[in-house]
Amino acid sequence: CRGMLCGFGAVCERDPTDTSKAECVCKRVECPSLVAPVCGSDSSTYSNECELEKAQCSAQRRIKVLRQGPCSLKDPCTEVTCSYGSTCIQSTNGLSAKCMCPLGCVGKAEQTVCGSDGEDYRNECELHQHACKSQKNIRVQYQGRCDPCSDSENSLSTLCRVEALTRQPHLFGLPQSCPPGNEPLCASDGQTYPSECAMTATGLQKGIKLRKVHAGRCRRQVDCQEDCLFNAVCVVEQLNARCSCDPIECDGAYRPVCGKNGRTYANDCARRRAECLTTTLIPIQHPGPCDLSIPSPCVDKVCDHGAVCVVKNDEPVCECPEACPQTSDPVCGSDGRSYGSSCEMRAMGCALQKPIHIQHKGPCDESCGKCTFGAICDAQSGQCVCASECVESNQPVCGSDGTTYNSECELHVRACKEQMDLRVVSQGECKTCGGIVCAWGARCVKNKCECTQCSGEAFSAVCGSDGINYNNECELRMASCVLKRRIDVVKHGSCDEDCGSGGSGSGAESCEQDRCRMFGGSWDEDAEDDRCVCDFTCQSVPNNAVCGSDGNNYSNECELKKARCEKQEHLLIQNQGPCAVVSVRPAPELTAPQHCSQSVYGCCLDSMTAALGVGLAGCPSTCQCNVYGSYKGTCDPNTGQCSCKPGVGGQKCDRCEPGFWNFRGIVTENMSGCTPCNCDATGSVRDDCEQMSGLCSCKTGVKGMKCNVCPDESKMGMNGCDKGPESPTSCEDLICKFGASCIEVNGQAHCECPVP
């Protein structure tokens, strides 16, 4: 496995049949039975993000979440045209799309865009916001300024012109600034110019393209036989002259005008060229685009319950805002529910299409009373609920019940579910258990030391320091625990591998070399007696006492390594500092945690937290965990996974896991974790919910926060709310969309999605 890198959560394991080979193996991960389908970048649908991550590990390549919802669904935004400032936003379940005006543009980067009204905007967001407020159909015409030359001031010697195709500003000198030419030339406008530079500059100045007809002065005056109408230009050729529209070259600056023919032109030059090409007069109706003055369809539309009118497919539609500014100003609604702000209250009233007004400032008296031991009050059900989802993080803690937990999250989940007073006594595994000290890798479980069992571990043979072969490292550690003596991994593979029969000869010598190097020595082929040389010079190393695993004190780590080499024993640092005197009497209770300075890797930068590896590994300054979503800010030194609170996910613990919501409640209300969505299994489309409100995605006709209400006394069915005798009984009466197929069960027809 040396030098072999395994990504995406996989670990390296040797091939049991051929120990010279190794492969990356994915750890066994049990994903929750959560229905929150996502579409991966490999065009496959996964039942939730956890299943996608498992597939990513198996394939050993990056698979991104393209969007929420199954891949079989067409992007709903492809069938939606938003105008008058609104933009298309996909729903969280990926089934529908709606047009929305921007909530705000604070924090948006400056990236100037040119609007179809000929005005410059700081970014697209501010353009859409202005269009929504003014109810004008303004679109993004170009990236960048409408007139890129507006930044270049014209001087007496230079002029600026915008290239039509590239829209880049081009500075050019006036004709009189051109250097004198060798000989004059005759141009296509019938005029003589002293040089090509003067001819080109004159053409740019007049907005016409001039070309050289011949060298020398124009021989005779050649004019077009008739007057050139509709802005056409008289083009002189070798033998004759004709009227043409081709020389007209318009500037690329966007200064729109509306012609009386109802068409918008990029600038007045473009309008005059169109007159030339169509041989028709096109008077200016007004400056600006023609459609700017068309009234929005939303002008006469009235929306209820806080909904906002937007233009979707040229029709006025009332839509509910899904997001609110991140400000904490709690209010109690007339529905008896607390909201983070009045905006959130109005958004909920809009979603449920019922009036909700402010009962009073501040949160309501929670209907479920005082929730204890980390439980969270679910205002909708009036019950205290426990978040049970914990992200795997190899950061054990010792609980006040004497039990070692895999993470602080698991400790708090148990405290909540069993409603017991449980706290973290120390980081790491419990050192004392029911009055005794758990040693040899045993873990404290309910005040009893137990050896960790090896179930489902893959075969990966190792050789123990006791000379016995083990199927894997886990079985070696279990044997060490059961026998209560130290057994270390001497090497991967069989003990007899590559070592001959154990007698004299090259095989035995090879084993001696391996053993010498394993304990830090160097092999000297020329030496007659002891070929294993332990070349340790420890006199210059400062004294910094360490306690060895043999119970002896060493003046520094160098002396310990020297002893390990000379004795050829598996000698490790038990702890920094001298060995503690073992008390004859067992400790009656859990001992206080030692200061971080006494730990193996020392302290983090805060001089309080113990580092979990070299180079400040696992320290808050290295991990950068979210201070609200994590415990203590420490992380797994190997994976970087922070220790998240219940229901919280992400490597930095900065978001709620699928099936949970209200990360904001952890910040503003000091909640113990994210709140479970608890969407009704029958009435909802998915198991996850809106992050700001906890609103579940409901099936057709189903209402309520948790999708558990059918209005008008209709019955809840697999297809949504069925209105008694009017509910479809045959697939001929039912149209299934988005890849679902119709199924008839017990005389009732309903749509069913295919299993991902």
C-alpha positions in Angstrom: 0.0 0.0 0.0 3.0 2.3 0.2 2.6 5.2 -2.2 -0.9 4.1 -3.2 -3.4 6.9 -2.9 -7.1 6.1 -2.4 -9.6 8.9 -2.8 -13.3 9.5 -2.1 -13.3 7.7 1.3 -11.6 4.5 0.1 -8.8 2.7 2.1 -6.0 0.6 0.7 -6.1 -3.2 1.4 -3.7 -5.9 0.2 -4.9 -8.7 -2.0 -5.3 -11.8 0.2 -4.2 -14.1 -2.7 -1.3 -12.0 -3.8 0.2 -9.8 -1.1 2.3 -7.9 -3.6 -0.8 -6.4 -4.9 -3.2 -3.9 -3.3 -6.5 -2.2 -4.2 -8.6 0.7 -2.9 -11.6 -0.7 -1.0 -14.7 1.4 0.1 -15.7 1.3 3.7 -19.0 -0.2 4.5 -21.4 2.7 5.0 -25.0 2.3 5.9 -27.0 5.1 4.2 -30.2 6.3 5.8 -33.5 5.1 4.1 -34.2 8.7 3.2 -36.1 9.5 0.0 -34.5 12.7 -1.3 -33.5 11.8 -4.9 -30.6 13.7 -6.6 -29.3 13.6 -10.1 -25.5 12.9 -10.4 -23.1 14.2 -13.0 -22.9 10.7 -14.3 -26.6 11.0 -15.3 -27.6 8.5 -12.6 -30.4 9.0 -10.1 -29.5 8.3 -6.4 -32.1 8.0 -3.6 -30.1 10.5 -1.5 -26.7 12.2 -1.4 -25.2 9.5 0.8 -25.9 6.9 -1.9 -24.2 9.2 -4.5 -21.1 9.4 -2.3 -21.0 5.6 -2.0 -21.1 5.4 -5.8 -18.4 8.0 -6.1 -16.1 5.9 -3.9 -16.8 2.7 -5.9 -16.1 4.5 -9.2 -13.1 6.4 -7.7 -14.1 9.5 -9.7 -15.9 12.7 -8.8 -19.7 12.6 -9.1 -21.4 16.0 -8.4 -25.0 16.7 -7.6 -26.3 18.2 -10.8 -29.7 19.0 -9.3 -32.3 17.9 -6.8 -34.8 15.3 -8.2 -34.4 12.3 -10.5 -32.3 12.6 -13.7 -35.3 11.3 -15.8 -37.0 14.6 -15.2 -36.5 17.3 -17.7 -35.1 20.6 -16.3 -38.4 22.4 -15.7 -36.7 25.8 -16.5 -36.4 24.8 -20.1 -40.2 25.1 -20.5 -40.4 28.4 -18.6 -39.8 31.9 -20.0 -39.4 34.6 -17.3 -39.5 38.3 -18.2 -39.9 41.8 -16.6 -36.9 41.2 -14.3 -37.8 37.7 -12.9 -35.5 34.7 -13.4 -36.3 31.0 -13.4 -35.7 29.1 -10.2 -36.1 25.3 -9.8 -38.1 24.0 -6.8 -36.2 22.0 -4.2 -37.8 18.7 -5.4 -36.8 19.4 -9.0 -40.4 18.9 -10.3 -41.4 22.4 -11.1 -39.9 25.9 -11.7 -41.1 29.4 -11.0 -40.1 32.9 -11.9 -38.8 35.0 -9.0 -37.6 38.6 -8.6 -34.2 38.9 -6.7 -34.6 39.3 -2.9 -31.5 41.6 -2.7 -28.2 42.2 -4.3 -26.0 42.8 -1.3 -22.7 41.0 -1.6 -23.1 40.4 -5.3 -19.8 40.9 -7.2 -19.5 43.9 -9.5 -19.7 42.7 -13.1 -21.1 45.4 -15.3 -23.9 44.5 -17.8 -25.6 46.5 -20.5 -29.4 46.5 -20.2 -31.8 46.4 -23.2 -32.8 49.9 -22.2 -29.3 51.2 -23.0 -28.3 51.7 -19.4 -25.3 50.2 -17.5 -26.0 48.1 -14.4 -23.5 47.1 -11.7 -24.4 43.4 -12.2 -27.3 41.2 -13.5 -29.0 41.1 -10.1 -29.3 44.9 -9.9 -30.7 44.9 -13.5 -33.3 42.3 -12.6 -34.2 44.1 -9.4 -34.7 47.4 -11.3 -36.8 45.7 -13.9 -39.0 44.1 -11.3 -39.5 47.4 -9.4 -40.2 49.5 -12.5 -42.2 46.6 -14.1 -40.3 47.2 -17.3 -39.2 44.4 -19.6 -35.4 45.0 -19.3 -33.0 42.2 -20.3 -29.3 41.7 -20.3 -28.2 42.9 -23.8 -24.4 42.6 -23.4 -21.8 41.7 -20.8 -19.9 44.9 -20.1 -20.8 48.5 -20.7 -23.3 49.5 -23.4 -20.7 51.9 -24.8 -17.2 50.6 -24.0 -15.8 53.9 -25.3 -17.5 55.7 -22.4 -14.3 55.1 -20.4 -12.1 56.6 -23.1 -12.3 60.3 -23.3 -12.0 61.7 -26.8 -9.2 64.2 -27.3 -8.3 66.7 -30.0 -5.9 64.1 -31.5 -7.8 60.7 -31.0 -11.2 59.3 -31.3 -12.7 56.0 -29.9 -14.8 53.6 -31.8 -16.4 50.3 -30.7 -15.7 47.2 -32.8 -19.0 45.8 -33.9 -18.1 42.1 -33.5 -15.8 42.1 -30.5 -17.3 45.1 -28.8 -13.8 46.2 -27.8 -12.9 50.0 -27.8 -10.5 51.0 -30.6 -8.6 54.3 -30.4 -7.5 55.9 -33.7 -5.9 59.2 -34.6 -7.5 62.0 -36.7 -6.5 62.3 -40.4 -4.3 65.3 -39.7 -2.3 63.3 -37.2 -1.2 60.8 -39.8 2.4 60.9 -41.0 3.0 62.1 -44.6 2.9 59.2 -47.2 5.3 58.5 -50.0 2.6 59.1 -52.6 -1.1 60.0 -52.7 -3.9 57.5 -53.5 -7.4 57.6 -54.9 -10.1 56.2 -52.6 -13.5 54.7 -53.3 -15.3 57.9 -52.3 -13.6 59.7 -55.3 -11.3 61.7 -53.1 -7.5 61.9 -53.1 -5.7 61.2 -49.8 -2.0 61.7 -48.9 -1.7 58.2 -47.3 -3.7 55.1 -46.5 -3.6 56.2 -42.8 -5.4 59.4 -43.7 -7.9 57.4 -45.8 -8.7 54.9 -43.0 -9.0 57.6 -40.4 -11.4 59.6 -42.5 -13.6 56.5 -43.1 -13.7 55.7 -39.4 -14.6 59.3 -38.6 -17.5 59.3 -41.2 -18.6 55.7 -40.4 -18.0 54.4 -43.9 -15.5 51.9 -45.1 -13.0 53.3 -47.7 -10.8 51.3 -49.9 -7.9 52.2 -52.3 -8.9 52.4 -56.0 -5.5 53.1 -57.4 -2.2 54.8 -56.6 -1.8 58.5 -57.4 -4.3 61.2 -57.5 -7.8 60.6 -58.8 -7.6 61.1 -62.6 -11.0 62.6 -63.2 -14.1 63.4 -61.2 -16.4 60.4 -61.4 -19.9 60.8 -59.8 -22.9 58.5 -59.5 -25.4 59.1 -62.3 -28.3 59.5 -59.9 -28.6 60.8 -56.4 -27.9 58.2 -53.7 -31.1 57.9 -51.6 -31.8 56.3 -48.2 -28.3 57.0 -46.9 -26.6 55.0 -49.6 -23.0 55.9 -50.4 -21.5 56.6 -53.8 -18.8 54.1 -54.5 -16.2 55.0 -57.1 -14.6 52.1 -59.0 -12.0 51.9 -61.8 -14.4 52.7 -64.7 -17.7 53.8 -63.1 -19.5 54.8 -59.9 -22.6 53.3 -58.2 -24.7 53.7 -55.0 -24.2 51.1 -52.4 -25.1 50.3 -48.7 -21.9 48.1 -48.2 -19.6 50.9 -47.1 -21.8 51.9 -44.1 -20.0 50.7 -41.0 -21.8 51.2 -37.8 -20.2 51.6 -34.4 -20.8 48.7 -31.9 -22.0 51.0 -29.1 -25.5 50.1 -27.9 -27.7 53.3 -27.9 -31.1 51.8 -28.8 -33.8 53.7 -30.8 -37.3 52.5 -31.7 -38.3 53.0 -35.3 -41.9 53.7 -36.4 -41.9 50.2 -38.0 -41.9 48.8 -34.4 -38.3 47.5 -34.6 -35.5 48.3 -32.2 -32.1 49.3 -33.6 -28.8 49.1 -31.7 -28.1 52.8 -32.6 -29.1 55.4 -35.1 -26.5 54.3 -37.6 -28.0 50.8 -37.6 -31.4 52.4 -38.3 -30.0 54.4 -41.2 -28.3 51.3 -42.6 -31.7 49.5 -42.4 -33.3 52.4 -44.4 -30.6 51.9 -47.0 -31.1 48.1 -47.3 -34.9 48.3 -47.4 -35.0 51.5 -49.4 -37.7 52.7 -47.0 -37.8 55.7 -44.6 -37.8 54.5 -41.0 -38.5 57.6 -38.7 -37.6 57.4 -35.0 -40.6 56.6 -32.8 -38.7 57.3 -29.6 -35.3 56.7 -28.0 -34.8 53.3 -26.3 -36.2 49.9 -27.2 -39.7 49.5 -28.6 -40.9 47.0 -25.9 -39.7 49.1 -23.0 -43.0 51.0 -22.8 -45.2 47.9 -23.1 -47.0 47.6 -19.7 -46.3 44.6 -17.6 -49.1 41.9 -17.5 -48.8 42.2 -13.7 -50.1 45.8 -13.6 -53.7 44.8 -13.0 -53.0 41.5 -11.2 -53.8 41.3 -7.4 -51.9 38.7 -5.3 -53.1 37.5 -1.9 -51.3 36.4 1.3 -48.0 38.1 0.5 -47.5 36.6 -3.0 -45.7 38.6 -5.6 -46.8 38.9 -9.2 -44.2 37.8 -11.9 -44.5 37.3 -15.6 -44.2 33.6 -16.5 -44.6 32.6 -20.2 -46.1 36.1 -20.8 -48.8 35.5 -18.2 -49.1 37.2 -14.8 -48.5 34.6 -12.0 -48.6 35.0 -8.2 -45.5 33.4 -6.6 -44.5 33.0 -3.0 -41.0 34.2 -1.9 -38.9 31.2 -0.7 -36.1 33.1 1.0 -35.8 35.9 3.5 -32.9 38.2 4.6 -30.7 36.6 7.2 -31.8 38.8 10.1 -33.0 37.6 13.5 -36.2 39.4 14.7 -38.5 36.7 16.0 -42.2 37.1 16.0 -45.2 35.0 17.2 -47.7 34.4 14.4 -51.5 34.2 14.8 -51.2 30.5 14.1 -49.3 30.0 17.4 -46.0 29.4 15.7 -42.7 31.2 16.2 -40.9 32.7 13.2 -37.4 34.0 12.8 -38.8 37.3 11.3 -42.0 38.8 10.0 -40.7 38.0 6.4 -40.6 34.3 7.3 -44.1 34.5 8.7 -45.5 36.1 5.5 -43.7 33.5 3.4 -45.3 30.7 5.4 -48.8 32.4 5.1 -48.2 32.7 1.4 -47.1 29.0 1.0 -50.2 27.8 3.0 -52.4 30.4 1.3 -53.9 31.6 4.6 -53.6 34.9 6.5 -51.1 34.9 9.3 -50.5 38.1 11.2 -48.2 39.1 14.1 -49.6 38.1 17.4 -46.8 39.8 19.3 -43.0 40.5 19.0 -40.7 37.7 20.2 -41.2 34.0 20.1 -44.5 32.3 21.1 -44.8 30.2 24.2 -43.8 26.9 22.8 -46.8 24.5 22.7 -44.6 21.6 23.7 -43.3 23.3 26.8 -39.8 23.0 28.0 -37.8 20.4 26.0 -35.0 18.8 28.0 -31.7 17.0 27.3 -31.2 18.5 23.9 -34.7 17.8 22.5 -36.1 20.3 20.0 -39.6 21.7 20.0 -41.5 20.9 16.8 -44.2 23.7 16.8 -46.3 21.9 14.2 -46.8 18.7 16.1 -46.5 20.3 19.5 -43.9 17.6 20.5 -40.3 17.5 21.6 -38.2 15.7 19.0 -34.7 14.3 19.0 -32.4 14.6 16.0 -30.8 11.2 15.5 -28.5 11.6 12.5 -24.8 11.8 13.2 -22.0 12.2 10.6 -19.3 9.7 11.1 -16.3 11.3 12.8 -13.5 9.4 14.4 -13.3 11.5 17.5 -14.4 9.4 20.5 -15.4 11.0 23.8 -15.9 9.6 27.3 -19.3 10.1 28.7 -20.3 10.8 32.4 -21.9 7.3 32.4 -18.5 5.7 31.9 -19.2 4.8 28.2 -17.0 5.6 25.3 -18.9 7.1 22.4 -17.7 7.3 18.8 -18.5 11.1 18.7 -19.9 13.8 20.9 -23.0 13.8 18.6 -23.8 10.1 19.5 -23.5 11.0 23.2 -26.1 13.8 22.9 -28.4 11.7 20.8 -28.5 9.0 23.5 -29.0 11.7 26.2 -32.0 13.1 24.2 -33.6 9.7 23.3 -33.3 8.3 26.8 -33.8 11.7 28.5 -30.8 11.2 30.8 -28.3 13.7 32.1 -25.2 12.8 30.1 -22.1 15.0 29.5 -18.6 14.7 28.1 -16.1 14.1 30.8 -13.0 13.9 28.5 -12.0 13.8 24.9 -10.9 10.4 23.7 -11.8 7.0 25.1 -12.7 6.5 28.8 -9.5 5.8 30.8 -11.4 4.4 33.8 -14.4 2.2 33.8 -16.4 1.2 36.9 -13.4 1.8 39.1 -10.8 0.1 36.8 -8.7 1.2 33.9 -9.5 -0.2 30.5 -6.3 -1.3 28.9 -5.1 -3.2 25.8 -7.6 -1.4 23.5 -10.7 -2.4 25.4 -13.5 0.2 25.4 -15.7 1.1 28.3 -19.4 0.1 27.7 -21.8 0.6 30.6 -19.0 0.6 33.2 -17.6 -2.6 31.8 -14.4 -3.1 29.8 -15.1 -4.9 26.5 -12.8 -5.9 23.6 -14.0 -4.6 20.2 -15.4 -7.4 18.1 -14.3 -7.9 14.4 -17.3 -8.4 12.3 -17.3 -8.0 8.5 -13.6 -7.0 8.4 -11.9 -7.8 5.0 -9.0 -10.4 4.9 -5.7 -8.6 4.9 -3.1 -10.9 6.7 -0.6 -9.3 9.1 2.2 -10.8 11.2 2.1 -10.0 14.9 5.1 -9.3 17.2 4.2 -12.6 18.9 5.1 -14.5 15.7 1.4 -15.4 15.0 -0.4 -14.7 11.7 -3.7 -12.8 12.0 -6.4 -12.4 9.3 -6.4 -8.6 9.7 -5.2 -5.8 12.1 -8.6 -5.8 13.9 -8.1 -9.5 14.9 -4.6 -8.7 16.1 -5.8 -5.9 18.3 -8.6 -8.1 19.6 -6.1 -10.8 20.5 -3.9 -8.2 22.3 -7.0 -7.1 24.2 -8.2 -10.6 25.2 -4.6 -11.8 26.2 -3.9 -8.4 27.9 -0.4 -8.1 26.4 1.0 -5.9 23.7 1.0 -7.3 20.2 2.1 -5.0 17.3 2.1 -5.5 13.6 5.5 -6.6 12.5 4.7 -6.5 8.9 1.8 -7.0 6.4 1.5 -10.5 5.1 2.4 -13.8 6.6 5.2 -14.1 9.2 7.0 -16.8 7.2 6.7 -14.8 3.9 10.1 -14.2 2.2 12.0 -15.6 5.2 12.9 -19.1 4.1 12.2 -22.0 6.5 13.6 -20.3 9.5 17.0 -22.0 9.4 20.4 -20.6 8.4 20.8 -19.2 4.9 19.7 -16.3 2.9 16.0 -16.6 4.0 16.8 -16.2 7.7 19.3 -13.4 7.0 16.7 -11.6 5.0 14.3 -11.7 8.0 17.0 -10.4 10.3 17.6 -7.5 8.0 13.9 -6.7 7.9 13.7 -7.0 11.7 16.8 -4.8 12.1 15.4 -2.0 9.9 11.9 -2.3 11.5 13.4 -1.4 14.9 15.4 1.6 13.5 18.8 -0.1 12.9 20.9 -0.2 9.8 22.4 -3.5 8.3 26.1 -3.7 7.9 27.1 -6.5 5.5 30.8 -6.3 6.3 30.4 -6.7 10.0 31.6 -10.1 11.4 29.5 -10.4 14.5 26.5 -8.0 15.1 25.5 -6.7 11.6 22.5 -4.7 13.0 24.0 -1.3 13.9 22.0 1.0 16.2 23.6 4.3 15.4 21.9 6.7 17.8 23.8 9.7 19.2 21.6 11.0 22.0 24.1 13.0 24.1 23.3 16.2 22.2 19.6 15.8 22.5 18.0 17.9 25.3 16.5 16.1 28.2 12.7 15.7 27.8 11.6 12.7 29.8 9.2 10.2 28.2 7.6 7.1 29.6 8.0 3.9 27.5 5.5 1.2 27.0 7.7 -1.1 29.0 7.1 1.1 32.1 10.6 2.5 32.1 11.6 6.2 32.0 13.8 7.5 29.3 15.6 10.9 29.3 14.3 11.7 25.8 12.7 10.1 22.8 16.1 9.4 21.2 17.1 7.2 24.2 13.9 5.2 23.8 14.5 4.6 20.1 18.0 3.5 20.9 16.7 1.0 23.5 14.1 -0.2 21.0 16.8 -0.9 18.4 19.2 -2.6 20.8 16.5 -4.8 22.5 14.6 -5.3 19.2 11.4 -4.9 21.1 8.2 -3.0 20.2 8.9 -0.1 22.5 6.6 3.0 22.1 6.0 6.3 23.9 3.3 5.7 26.5 3.1 9.4 27.4 5.2 12.6 27.6 7.0 13.1 30.9 8.0 10.4 33.5 5.9 7.3 34.1 3.2 7.9 36.7 3.3 5.8 39.9 0.5 3.3 39.6 -1.8 3.4 42.5 -2.6 0.2 44.2 -6.2 1.2 44.8 -8.4 1.6 41.7 -9.8 5.0 40.9 -13.3 5.2 42.4 -14.5 7.5 39.6 -13.6 9.1 36.3 -10.3 11.0 36.5 -10.1 14.6 35.4 -8.7 15.1 31.9 -5.0 15.9 31.6 -3.8 19.2 30.3 -3.1 19.3 26.5 0.6 20.0 27.2 0.8 16.4 28.6 -0.7 14.9 25.5 1.3 13.1 22.8 1.1 15.9 20.2 0.9 18.8 22.6 -1.5 21.8 22.5 -3.3 23.6 19.7 -2.8 27.4 19.3 -5.4 28.1 22.0 -3.2 26.3 24.6 -6.3 24.4 25.8 -7.2 21.9 23.1 -5.0 18.8 22.6 -3.7 18.3 19.1 -4.7 15.0 17.5 -1.6 14.7 15.2 1.6 16.3 14.0 1.5 19.8 12.5 -1.6 20.9 14.6 -3.7 18.2 13.0 -7.2 18.1 14.3 -6.9 21.6 15.9 -9.6 24.3 15.4 -7.2 26.6 13.5 -6.5 23.8 11.0 -10.0 22.3 10.8 -11.9 25.6 10.2 -15.2 24.0 11.5 -18.4 26.0 11.6 -18.5 27.3 15.2 -22.3 26.8 15.4 -22.7 23.4 13.8 -19.7 21.6 15.4 -18.5 20.7 18.9 -15.2 22.4 20.0 -14.1 23.0 16.4 -11.9 19.9 16.3 -11.8 17.4 13.5 -10.6 13.9 12.5 -6.9 14.4 11.7 -7.0 12.0 8.8 -10.2 13.0 7.0 -10.7 16.6 8.2 -14.3 15.7 9.2 -15.5 18.0 11.9 -17.5 16.7 14.9 -21.0 17.8 13.9 -24.1 18.3 16.1 -27.1 16.0 15.5 -28.7 16.5 12.1 -25.8 18.7 10.9 -23.7 17.7 7.9 -20.9 18.7 5.6 -17.2 18.3 6.3 -17.2 21.7 8.1 -20.6 21.1 9.8 -22.1 24.1 8.0 -25.5 22.8 6.8 -28.3 20.5 7.7 -28.3 16.9 6.6 -31.1 15.8 4.1 -34.2 15.2 6.2 -33.4 18.1 8.6 -33.8 21.9 8.5 -33.3 25.1 10.5 -29.6 25.4 10.8 -30.4 29.0 11.6 -32.1 27.9 14.8 -28.7 26.7 16.1 -27.3 30.1 15.5 -30.2 32.3 16.8 -31.9 30.1 19.3 -29.0 27.9 20.5 -30.8 24.7 19.4 -28.9 21.5 20.0 -28.9 20.5 16.3 -31.0 20.6 13.1 -34.7 20.0 13.3 -36.1 16.7 11.7 -38.4 17.5 8.8 -40.8 14.6 9.7 -42.6 14.9 6.4 -45.7 12.7 6.1 -44.6 9.5 4.3 -47.8 9.3 2.2 -48.6 13.0 1.5 -45.1 14.2 0.7 -43.0 13.8 -2.4 -39.6 13.7 -0.6 -38.3 13.2 3.0 -36.4 16.5 3.0 -37.9 20.0 3.4 -37.3 23.7 2.8 -34.3 24.8 4.8 -35.8 28.1 5.9 -39.3 27.1 6.8 -39.4 23.3 7.2 -42.2 23.2 4.6 -42.4 19.7 3.0 -42.9 19.1 -0.8 -46.5 17.9 -1.0 -48.3 15.7 -3.5 -51.3 17.0 -5.6 -53.9 18.7 -3.4 -52.1 17.9 -0.1 -51.7 20.9 2.3 -50.0 21.5 5.6 -46.4 22.0 6.8 -45.8 18.3 6.9 -48.1 17.4 3.9 -50.6 15.6 6.2 -53.8 17.6 5.5 -56.4 16.9 2.8 -58.9 19.8 2.5 -62.7 19.3 1.7 -62.8 15.9 3.6 -60.9 14.2 0.7 -58.8 11.1 1.5 -55.1 10.8 1.4 -53.9 8.4 -1.3 -50.7 7.5 -3.0 -51.4 10.0 -5.7 -52.3 12.9 -3.3 -55.7 13.9 -2.1 -58.5 11.9 -3.7 -61.9 13.4 -3.6 -64.1 10.4 -2.8 -66.1 9.2 -5.8 -64.4 11.7 -8.0 -61.0 10.1 -7.5 -59.7 8.3 -10.6 -60.5 4.6 -10.8 -59.0 3.8 -14.1 -55.6 4.7 -15.8 -57.6 6.0 -18.7 -58.8 8.9 -16.5 -55.3 9.7 -15.1 -52.3 11.3 -16.8 -48.9 10.6 -15.1 -46.1 13.0 -15.7 -42.3 13.2 -15.1 -41.6 9.5 -16.0 -44.2 8.0 -13.5 -46.4 5.2 -14.6 -50.1 4.6 -13.7 -51.0 1.6 -11.5 -54.5 0.4 -10.5 -54.8 -1.0 -7.0 -58.1 -1.9 -5.3 -60.2 -0.1 -7.8 -58.2 3.1 -7.5 -55.6 4.5 -10.0 -52.5 6.4 -9.0 -49.1 7.4 -10.4 -46.0 5.7 -9.1 -42.4 6.8 -9.7 -39.9 4.1 -10.9 -37.4 2.9 -8.2 -34.1 4.8 -8.8 
